Amino acid sequence: MQYEYVDKNREGDHICYYSDLRKMQNHYPNWSITKPLELIFSEIVTAWSDRLS
């Protein structure tokens, strides 16, 4: 894998990320996380493998 570190925000990047979801869950009581993090990473790996093959 080749990569380059650029210390600059990419267009479209989120300015903030939430790790404490209690306020979100209070505002949207029917909302919940539906995918475990491991599945998300697996989907990313699969998508990149398909894209590069």
C-alpha positions, 0 to 999 in steps of 0.5 A: 500500500502506498500512502502520503500524509497530508496535514490538511483537511480533505473537502467533505471531511467532518469537522467533529466526530461524536464518541458519546452518543447519549445526547443523540440517543436522547434526541432520537430514542428510536435510533441505534447503532445497527452495524458493529465496527468490525463489520464496517471495517470488513466492508471497507476492506472488501470494497477496496479489494474489489476496487483494486482487483 
